[in-house]
Amino acid sequence: MSENTAGGSYEECRSTADWLLKHTQVRPTVGIVCGSGLSALADMLKDPQVFKYSDIPNFPHSTVRGHAGQLVFGTLKGKPCVCMQGRFHLYEGHPIQKITLPMRVFKLMGVKTIIMTNAAGGLNQDYKVGDFMVIKDHINMPGFAGVNPLTGPNDERFGVRFPCMSDAYNRELRQLAHDVATELGYSDFLREGVYCVLGGPSFETIAECRMLHLLGADAVGMSTVHEVIAARHAGMRCFAMSLISNRSVMDYDSQEKANHDEVLETGRQRSKQMEVLVSTMVARLDNDENNDKKNS
């Protein structure tokens, strides 16, 4: 399906960006995407201006419990930000170009850095529920079957036809997360690993979890990767972090079952600490941005 029919064309994104710029005085340089149970991050913005997705031209609607479905503009630690309270997923039935439309809109609004959070199942047996995992790389399982936000005609105004993904997750921002976590005393539950995205919405079978673990995935979820691909294509730098909300079931004798309520409850318990970590990182973005121009 081409971008022209699925949404996400340059003209569509430009129209949406212009509408938002007309309705807010904020000129964001940082975009934040809140995952399941983690929407309180947006509540930290000062002088917030809220737009429901249903009121924004060309925006899809979020249908997932735990996702507020609104865009919030404001300042965080003095930095102009735009925050997505709720994201879009393949399993909601949206074309993949629609799922990633906000990333391109952010780019056209002047955003340079994207910070994403998600809730994920832990495949690495050393991970505990409540751990934070800084994403250092990803495995795009839908991409193996041709499901990629860059499928279709390429528009050079966004980026090149074949963008590199070996540097998808910015090294300097990952190091910043570790430095901040050390200062805050969070090192005991901060990990770094590989995130695997699946289409959902059903949780993974035991055989699938075992396979993904063998492939090198430390955590599994249903989001983030498509947004990262679109954001990197457009030249923005990306940082992403998973909250390990449940342990993936790897044993046929286990009585455990993954469920969305557990995901949301873990988010509630850890959300404050993630807010502090992310906001402290945002406060220091100017300090490391000059060192990162070679990767932009």
KERO-985108 format. One line per 2 residues: number of its first residue (from 1); their letters; for each residue x, y, z of C-alpha. Coordinates in Angstrom, 3 decimals, decimal comma. Layout:
<recs>
NUM = A = X/Y/Z | ...
</recs>
This chain:
<recs>
1 = MS = 0,000/0,000/0,000 | 1,546/3,317/-1,003
3 = EN = 1,769/6,361/1,234 | -0,612/8,191/-1,046
5 = TA = -3,426/5,794/-0,218 | -2,454/4,817/3,331
7 = GG = -1,778/8,307/4,650 | 1,450/9,854/5,815
9 = SY = 2,284/11,754/2,625 | 4,395/14,894/2,889
11 = EE = 1,398/17,084/2,063 | -0,762/15,410/4,704
13 = CR = 1,931/15,730/7,380 | 2,658/19,337/6,385
15 = ST = -1,033/20,185/6,671 | -1,227/18,658/10,161
17 = AD = 1,990/20,335/11,322 | 0,811/23,712/10,047
19 = WL = -2,540/23,310/11,826 | -0,811/22,536/15,120
21 = LK = 1,700/25,374/14,737 | -1,215/27,726/14,120
23 = HT = -2,979/26,608/17,303 | -0,046/26,613/19,740
25 = QV = 2,776/29,011/20,542 | 5,068/26,132/21,572
27 = RP = 7,818/25,279/19,085 | 8,891/21,845/20,308
29 = TV = 12,427/20,532/19,938 | 11,720/17,360/21,967
31 = GI = 8,987/14,810/21,240 | 7,963/12,289/23,907
33 = VC = 5,833/9,198/23,276 | 4,162/7,651/26,331
35 = GS = 3,567/3,900/26,439 | 0,894/1,873/28,229
37 = GL = 0,381/3,096/31,794 | 3,054/5,774/31,398
39 = SA = 0,996/8,756/30,245 | 1,745/10,656/33,481
41 = LA = 4,952/11,820/31,802 | 2,854/14,389/29,944
43 = DM = 1,471/15,690/33,237 | 4,926/17,091/34,025
45 = LK = 4,725/19,652/31,211 | 4,353/23,260/32,364
47 = DP = 1,651/25,452/30,830 | 0,176/22,455/29,005
49 = QV = -1,946/22,842/25,893 | -3,938/19,730/25,053
51 = FK = -5,313/18,579/21,703 | -7,439/15,444/21,460
53 = YS = -6,347/13,220/18,589 | -9,912/13,315/17,291
55 = DI = -9,598/17,102/16,841 | -6,280/17,043/14,942
57 = PN = -6,547/16,892/11,136 | -5,362/13,566/9,638
59 = FP = -4,551/12,041/13,059 | -5,678/8,469/13,770
61 = HS = -7,590/7,759/16,992 | -6,102/5,762/19,864
63 = TV = -8,330/2,882/20,990 | -6,231/1,225/23,700
65 = RG = -7,080/1,337/27,406 | -4,249/3,122/29,215
67 = HA = -3,674/5,481/26,274 | -5,295/8,887/26,789
69 = GQ = -5,348/9,746/23,095 | -4,164/13,346/23,157
71 = LV = -1,225/15,537/22,202 | 0,159/17,803/24,927
73 = FG = 2,390/20,815/24,268 | 4,352/22,601/26,986
75 = TL = 7,781/22,951/28,550 | 9,707/20,334/30,500
77 = KG = 12,737/21,549/32,451 | 12,695/24,634/30,257
79 = KP = 12,670/22,682/26,985 | 9,728/23,102/24,580
81 = CV = 8,131/19,660/24,202 | 5,273/17,854/22,558
83 = CM = 4,050/14,668/24,224 | 1,886/11,883/22,830
85 = QG = -0,364/10,488/25,565 | -1,079/7,273/23,762
87 = RF = 0,257/5,936/20,483 | -1,073/3,891/17,572
89 = HL = -0,513/0,203/16,866 | -0,780/-2,205/13,963
91 = YE = -3,356/-4,275/15,828 | -5,768/-1,338/15,929
93 = GH = -6,109/-1,685/12,171 | -4,293/1,499/11,169
95 = PI = -2,083/1,439/8,050 | 1,524/1,535/9,172
97 = QK = 2,056/4,942/7,529 | -0,739/6,325/9,727
99 = IT = 0,847/4,823/12,850 | 4,043/6,746/12,167
101 = LP = 2,443/9,964/10,872 | 3,048/11,775/14,213
103 = MR = 6,819/11,270/13,849 | 6,833/13,058/10,511
105 = VF = 4,560/15,782/11,850 | 6,988/16,279/14,750
107 = KL = 9,872/16,614/12,302 | 8,015/19,273/10,334
109 = MG = 7,311/21,134/13,584 | 11,023/21,322/14,414
111 = VK = 11,506/18,358/16,781 | 15,109/17,126/16,856
113 = TI = 15,010/14,463/19,581 | 12,400/11,738/20,149
115 = IM = 12,104/9,981/23,518 | 9,847/6,923/23,528
117 = TN = 8,606/4,682/26,305 | 6,724/1,420/26,156
119 = AA = 5,619/-1,490/28,294 | 7,208/-4,790/27,274
121 = GG = 7,398/-8,429/28,247 | 10,753/-9,568/29,598
123 = LN = 12,368/-12,407/27,636 | 15,757/-12,110/29,317
125 = QD = 15,532/-14,331/32,386 | 17,681/-11,924/34,384
127 = YK = 15,075/-9,161/34,042 | 12,544/-8,503/36,771
129 = VG = 9,109/-6,948/36,550 | 9,589/-3,214/37,053
131 = DF = 13,028/-3,034/35,424 | 13,740/-0,299/32,874
133 = MV = 15,416/-1,465/29,660 | 17,242/1,095/27,544
135 = IK = 16,763/-0,134/23,975 | 20,077/-0,472/22,146
137 = DH = 18,714/-2,267/19,066 | 15,568/-3,846/17,703
139 = IN = 14,233/-6,795/15,737 | 11,394/-5,792/13,423
141 = MP = 9,476/-9,041/12,913 | 6,666/-7,459/10,820
143 = GF = 9,413/-5,942/8,672 | 10,532/-9,436/7,667
145 = AG = 7,147/-9,745/5,966 | 7,381/-6,332/4,311
147 = VN = 5,458/-4,353/6,937 | 7,575/-1,205/7,155
149 = PL = 6,532/2,462/7,417 | 8,876/3,313/4,535
151 = TG = 7,177/0,935/2,096 | 5,938/2,705/-1,010
153 = PN = 7,284/5,712/-2,900 | 10,063/7,504/-1,030
155 = DE = 9,781/11,257/-0,525 | 13,258/12,794/-0,350
157 = RF = 11,829/15,686/1,659 | 11,634/13,248/4,586
159 = GV = 14,757/11,180/3,991 | 16,754/8,839/1,776
161 = RF = 15,360/5,691/0,155 | 17,522/3,288/2,174
163 = PC = 18,175/4,737/5,648 | 20,741/3,131/7,943
165 = MS = 19,362/1,508/11,096 | 22,606/0,326/12,723
167 = DA = 22,608/3,588/14,701 | 18,845/3,768/15,284
169 = YN = 19,157/4,254/19,049 | 21,428/7,173/19,805
171 = RE = 24,545/6,152/21,706 | 24,992/9,471/23,515
173 = LR = 21,402/9,463/24,758 | 21,755/5,872/25,950
175 = QL = 24,871/6,849/27,899 | 23,062/9,873/29,303
177 = AH = 20,318/7,552/30,592 | 22,891/5,403/32,386
179 = DV = 24,612/8,456/33,872 | 21,341/9,909/35,133
181 = AT = 20,197/6,530/36,490 | 23,439/6,226/38,463
183 = EL = 22,934/9,669/39,998 | 19,323/8,890/40,889
185 = GY = 20,149/5,506/42,384 | 18,260/3,616/39,682
187 = SD = 21,161/1,512/38,403 | 19,901/-1,634/40,139
189 = FL = 16,858/-1,777/37,853 | 18,222/-0,178/34,668
191 = RE = 19,121/-2,634/31,916 | 20,098/-2,306/28,270
193 = GV = 18,964/-4,731/25,618 | 17,277/-5,636/22,346
195 = YC = 13,552/-5,022/21,792 | 11,509/-7,152/19,407
197 = VL = 8,249/-5,855/17,941 | 5,356/-8,118/16,966
199 = GG = 2,006/-7,222/15,431 | -0,256/-8,236/18,345
201 = PS = -2,794/-7,923/19,833 | -2,575/-11,475/21,187
203 = FE = 0,289/-12,026/23,582 | 3,044/-14,394/22,503
205 = TI = 2,893/-18,176/22,769 | 5,528/-20,021/24,764
207 = AE = 7,141/-21,283/21,552 | 7,259/-17,730/20,162
209 = CR = 8,875/-16,403/23,335 | 11,493/-19,136/23,222
211 = ML = 12,223/-18,402/19,565 | 12,544/-14,655/20,131
213 = HL = 14,877/-15,228/23,055 | 17,054/-17,484/20,891
215 = LG = 17,155/-14,760/18,239 | 18,658/-12,371/20,784
217 = AD = 15,654/-10,375/21,978 | 15,606/-9,297/25,625
219 = AV = 12,080/-7,865/25,586 | 9,040/-8,057/23,333
221 = GM = 6,229/-5,621/22,618 | 3,844/-4,234/19,996
223 = ST = 5,094/-0,681/19,373 | 8,018/1,760/19,120
225 = VH = 10,046/0,187/16,298 | 7,902/1,549/13,467
227 = EV = 8,086/5,030/15,014 | 11,859/4,785/15,366
229 = IA = 12,246/3,814/11,702 | 10,161/6,802/10,569
231 = AR = 11,927/9,172/12,972 | 15,407/8,085/11,901
233 = HA = 14,387/8,291/8,250 | 13,497/11,937/8,935
235 = GM = 16,829/12,610/10,646 | 15,701/12,844/14,259
237 = RC = 17,718/11,165/16,981 | 15,958/8,529/19,056
239 = FA = 16,026/7,234/22,583 | 13,661/4,471/23,676
241 = MS = 13,102/2,694/26,956 | 10,915/-0,251/27,934
243 = LI = 9,292/-0,800/31,286 | 9,371/-4,547/31,869
245 = SN = 5,748/-4,972/32,885 | 5,573/-8,766/32,910
247 = RS = 7,836/-11,758/32,444 | 7,133/-13,609/29,232
249 = VM = 6,048/-17,185/29,864 | 8,811/-19,554/28,727
251 = DY = 7,861/-22,746/30,558 | 5,009/-25,086/29,589
253 = DS = 4,542/-26,016/33,255 | 4,032/-22,389/34,283
255 = QE = 0,605/-21,186/35,396 | 1,446/-17,532/34,624
257 = KA = -0,525/-15,664/31,977 | 0,307/-12,286/30,415
259 = NH = -2,495/-9,737/30,723 | -2,989/-6,024/30,059
261 = DE = -4,050/-5,203/33,631 | -0,636/-6,337/34,875
263 = VL = 0,980/-4,073/32,285 | -0,993/-1,037/33,477
265 = ET = -0,428/-1,754/37,177 | 3,344/-2,056/36,712
267 = GR = 3,238/1,244/34,843 | 1,468/2,896/37,760
269 = QR = 4,009/1,596/40,247 | 7,091/2,690/38,298
271 = SK = 5,753/5,751/36,459 | 7,090/8,301/38,945
273 = QM = 10,644/7,024/38,668 | 10,451/6,963/34,883
275 = EV = 9,147/10,547/34,941 | 12,145/11,657/36,997
277 = LV = 14,595/9,804/34,758 | 13,145/11,173/31,509
279 = ST = 12,733/14,740/32,793 | 16,326/14,804/34,059
281 = MV = 17,518/13,585/30,665 | 15,494/16,302/28,914
283 = AR = 17,031/18,956/31,170 | 20,487/17,940/29,939
285 = LD = 19,801/17,529/26,226 | 21,533/20,798/25,286
287 = ND = 24,653/19,600/27,067 | 25,107/16,549/24,849
289 = EN = 23,530/17,766/21,608 | 26,701/19,358/20,258
291 = ND = 28,585/16,123/20,759 | 25,986/14,286/18,726
293 = KK = 25,963/16,226/15,458 | 28,085/13,582/13,774
295 = NS = 25,211/11,094/14,337 | 22,356/13,343/13,244
</recs>
